[in-house]
Amino acid sequence: MYRVWNFIMGYSLFLIGGAIIALIWANLDLDSYHLLTEFVIWDHAPIGHLHDGYRTLTLRYLVNDVFMALFFAIAAKEVWEALILKNGSLRGKKAATPLVATIGGMLGPIAVYLGIAYFLGSTTYDAVANGWAIPTATDIAFSYLVGRMVFGAGHPAVRFLLLVAIADDAMGLLILAIFYPSGELAPIWLLLSLGAAIAVFVLANWLPRRLDRGDQLRRWSSRVRQKLSFWPYALAGCASWYGFMQSGLHPALGLLPIVVTIPHADRAFGIFSAAEVHLKDLLNTMEHALKYPVEIILGLFGLLNAGVAFSAMGEATWLVLAGLLIGKPLGIFFFGWLAAKPLGLGLPQGVRLVDLVVIGCVAAIGFTVSLFVATVAFEAGPIQDAAKMGALFSFAGAGISLIVGKLARVKKQQL
């Protein structure tokens, strides 16, 4: 229990606290809560929501569209190293079954969400259809926490679950970029993001290493690292973010092109690993420096987005919950079985077919990313509030996972 509490303290306490405060506040005084979230920081600003032909920077926009870019950058870093490193978790045959299961973990919720909405009638379907991606999300931090509680930290099913969650995040980033633009698309502005990424990679990464050929002391790379540190990438990140904002893609994804340009170690110990602090490459150093600011940002995100009156519960609430709590387990189990048996890809040693059902129940905790998608899928109003409530209630997946784990006779394995 001590280790579980340390994990909560290290990754989730601010987010949980912000969400709880928001729920209490919204149900006590919804009007004052909305005054907080829509507080105008800067009228006629160069960034912000378009309003009457000019931009308005509100507190919610600052957190959701600007600060949350740091959260998605950290998520992208984990996905990136899982893809490119020689021993990356999303490379090779070992990742094949989890990747196929991830596809099921996205298609299952979509099918359940849209299927039930269709049977509720065309009026309901038309109103909620745009929220199809909300139940596809898996909250990496909370699913990892619950997975350790159900399986024990040393069970191979925890690594399987983590692969599913990371791959889910990768697909989720693509979904946000393609299906949920923040405004009218102006793709020409993406050239600014692309140019910033190429320029910073060439000048601050590739060129110093090129000049260091044959020099074991790597003087040029060391000089750039010591003199400039992270600043070239921070400036390129600002330019890339602005390009995303102007292009109509969601600006919270604006740092993704820059993440792949930052110098990286040739190995990784894995997300949430304490050993990661011993990697001194610039990408890991920047991630570690952002840990505490991002925790505060997640707390603010919970505070500014989770405030929903319980009276807002509606059809979208139950559709999101059904997608997560029914669609996720069914999709992960069926596609995992398909990969393991008919396709002959197999399961990791120590993972049973029935464990896939438990993994699916754990992966049904959408929370952070589901809440984020709900804010971009619907305009502010009753349907968005109802969908947010479904994302918050997905915490029920934790209790269901513990029960299903007992019924499946999961044997905990500690490190």
N, C-alpha and C positions, 0 to 999 in steps of 0.2 A: 504493500500500500504506500510505503514511503516513496518508492520509485515512481509510482503512478502519480502521486501528488507533486513530485518534482517535475514530472512531465507537464502536468497542468500548469504549474507555476511558470514553467519555462516557455510555453508556447500558446496557451489558450486563456489564461486568467483574465487578461484585459478584454478579450473578445466576449467571453461569457459575461463578465461584469457589465460591459457596455450594453449588451443585449438585454440583460435583466433590468437594468436601470431604465432603458428605453421602454420596455413593456410596462413596467410599473408607472412610469411618467405618463405614457400615452393613455393608459386606462384611468388615471386620476385626472388629468387635464390635457386633453388632446390638442386644444387650441394653442396652449403655451408650448407644447412639444413641437408643433408645426412652425411656430414662430422661431424656435431654435434652428430647426433644420433648414428653413428657407431664409435665414438671416443673411442680408445682403452685405457682403464685405466690400465690394467695389462695383459701383454702377459704371456703365460705359467702359468696361474693362477689355483688355486685349484677349482675354480668355474667359470662358464661361458659357452659360446657356444663351442661345439667341433669344432675344425678347424685344419685340417691336423694332426689329432691324438692328439692334445693338446687343452686345454681350453683357451679361450680368454674372458676376462671380459671387455665388452663394456659398455658405459653409458646406452644404451637402456636396456641391460640385467640387469644391476644393478637396474634400476627402475622397469621394467616389471616383472622380475623373483624374485628379492630379496625384494625390498621395497614394492611392491604391495601385498606381503604376509601379511603385516599389515592391508591393506584395507580389504582383504578377511577374515582376522581374526575377524575384527569388524563386518562384514556382518554375519559371522558364529556365533558370539556371540548373535546377535539378533535372528537368526534362532533357536539356541540352547535353549535360555530362552523361546521362543515361544512354543517349544516342551515339555520342561521338567517341567516348573512351573505349579503349580496347576491351576492357572488362565491364563495359557499361551494362546496366541491368536490362536495357531494352534492345540488346544486340544478341544475335545468335539464336540457336534452337531453344535455349533455356527460357527465352522470353516469348516463344511462339504461342504456347497455350494461354498464358496470361493476356497476351495481346488479343487473341481471338475471344477470350472471355470478356475483355473490355468492350469489344464491339457489341456483344450480347448485353453487357451492362448499360449500353446506351440505347440500343434498339428496343430492348424490353420496356424500359420506362416510357419511351416515346409511343410505343404501340399501346400500352395500357392507358396512358394519359389521353391520347387522341381517340382511342377506341371507346373509352367510357364517355368522353365528351361528345362523340358522334351519336351515341345511343341516348344521350340526354337531350338531343334535338339540335336543330340547325342554329337556333338563337344562341344557345350555350356554346356550341362548337365555334361559331364565328367570334364570340366574345373572348374565348380563352385559347384559341388555337395557337396564337403567337407565343404562348408560354411553353411550347413543347420541349424546349431545351432545359427548363428549370429542373426537372427530376433526373436529368442525365448526370448531374454533378456528383462528385464524391469529395468530401472534405478530408484532405490528406491527414491533417493533424489529429482530428477527432477519430477518424477511422483507424489510424495507427494506434491511438490510445486504447480504443475499445478492443481492437484486434489483440493487443497484448494482454488485456484483461481476460479475453475469452480463451485464447490459445496458449498464453504464456509467451514470454519474450523470445524463447529459443525455438518455437515451432516453425517449420518451413512454410506453413500457411500464412504466417505474418509477412514473410518476404513476398509470397504470391500476392497477398492483399496490397502490399506497397507498390508492386509492379502495376497492378490494376489501377490503383489510385493515381500514380504518376502518368500512366498512359491516358487515363481519363482526363487528367488536367491538360495534357497535350491536345487531345481532341476538343476539349472544352474551349481552349484558346482559339482554335481554328473556327469553331462554331460562333464564338463571340465576334471574331473578325469578319466572317462571311455573312452571317445571318442577322446580326444586330448592329448595324451601323448607327452612329449617334446623330446623323443628319444626312442631308443630301450628299451623295458621293461625288467627290472631286479627286479622282485618282492621281491627277498630276502632282498633288501635294506630297504624295508618297515618294516622289523623287528627292524631296528634301530629306526624308528619313533615310532613303537608300544612300544618298550622297554623304550624309553625316556618318553613316556606318562605314562606308568605304574609306572615307577620309581618315577617320580615327584609327581604323584597322591598319591602313598603310603607314600613316605617320607615327603612330604611337606603339604599334605592335610589330608589323612585318618589317618595316625599314630598319629599326634598331637591331632586330635579329639578323637581318641580312648583312648589316655592317659588322656584326659580331662573328661572322663565319671565320673559324680558325682561331678565335680568341676564347680560351677557356674561362677567362675572367668575366666575359660578357660585359665589357665596359659600357658599351652604348645602351644596352638594355637596362643595366643598373643605373646609369645616369638618368635615363628617362623616368625610371621608377622612382628614384630618390628626389628628383627635381620637380617632376610634374604630378607624380602620384596618380590619383584617380581623376584629376580635374579634366583632362581631355575627354574622358568618357562621360563625365557629368555634363559637360557642355554639349557634346554630341547627343546625349540623352535628351537634353532640353530641346534641341533642334528636331530630333526625331519625334518627340512627344508633340511638338507644335505641328509637325507635318501630319501626324495621325489626326489631330484635332481638326485641322483644316480639311483633311481628306474626307471626313465623315465617318471613318472607322472609329471605334471606341478608343478615346485617348488613353485609357488605363492600360492599353496594350502597347503604348508608344515606345517603351524601352526595350521591347523584345528584339528589334534589329541590332541594338547596341550590345546586348548580353553576349551574343555570339562572337563579338570582336575582341573581348577582353581576354588577356593572357590567362591560360588555365593550366593547372597541374595535369600530369599525365595519368592521374589516378584520382579516385574519390572513395571515401569510406562509406558514403551513403547518407541520405537525409536523416536528420535527428541523431547522427552519430557524434559522440563527444570527441572522437578522434579527428573530426574535420577541423578542429581548431589548430591542429598541427600542420595543416597545409597553408603555406605562406604565399602562394601565387596571388596575383591581384584580384582575380574573380572571387576566390574564397575569402580573402581579406575584406573585400567590399561587402560580401554577404554577411560576414560576422559583424562588421560595423553597423550594418542596417538592422540587425536582429532586434535591438531594443526600440529603435524608432518605429519599425514595422509593427511591433507588439502594440505600441501606443496608437498607431494608425488603425489597426484592427479593432482596438477598443472604441475609437471614434466612429469607425464604420458600423460597429454594432449599435452604438448609441444613436447614430443618425438614420439608421435604416430598419432597425428591428422594432421600432415603436409602432405597434399596431394594436388597435382596440380589439378586444376579444369578440366584440359584436361584428367585426369585419369578416369573421369566418363565413365562407360560402363555398360554392361549387369548386372554385379554383383551389381552395385549401385541400379538399378531399381528392381532387385530381392529382395535385402534386404529391400528396402522401401516397396515393395508390401507385403512382408511377415509381416512387422511390421504394416503398415497402413491399410492393408486389412485383413490379416490373424488374427491379434490380436483381433480386435473388433468382427469379425465373430466368432472366436473360443470361446472367453469369453462369448459372448451373447448366442450362441447355447448351450454350456455346462452348463452355468449358468441357462438357461431356463430348460434344462434337469434335473438338480439337484433340482431346485425349484418346478417344476410342475410334470412331470412324476414320479420322484423319491420321491416327497413329502417332500423334505428337507426344502423348504421355503426360503424366503429372509428375511434379517434383517428388522425390522420395520422401515418404512420410505424410503426403497429402492424399486423402481419400476423396472419392467423388462426393460423398455427403458433406465433406468440408466445404465444397464449393457453395452449397446452400448457405452455410454459416458465413462464409466470406461475402456472399451477396447481401446478407442482412446487415453486416458491418458496413459495407460500401454504400448502403442506403442512407447513411448520414450525410446529407447534402450541405446543410447549414451555410457556411461562409459563401461558397461559390453559388449555391442555389439562390441564396438571398441576393447576391450580386446580379445574377441573371434575371431575377424577378424585377429588379429595379430598372433594367434596360429593356425587358420584354414588353412591359405595359407602362402606359402613362400613369402618373400619380392618380390614385382614385381607388374605388372599392375593389376592383379586380386585382390590382397590384397588391393591395393590403391583404386580400384573401390568399393570394399566392405566397406572399411573404410568410403568412401564418403557417402555411404548409411546409415551407422551408424550415421554419423554427421547430415545428412539431416533428421534423424528421429525426430529432434526438430520440424519438421512440425506438429508432433502429438499434440503439445501444441496449435497451432492455430486452428487445426481441432477440438480439444476437446472443445475449447471455442465456435466455431460455432455450433457444434452438441449439446452442452449443451443448447444454445439458442433455437435451433430448437426443442429440447426435453422438453423445458420449465422447466428446472431445477430451483428450488427455493433454493437460497442460504440460508444456516443456519449457523449462527455464534455461537461461544461458549458463 
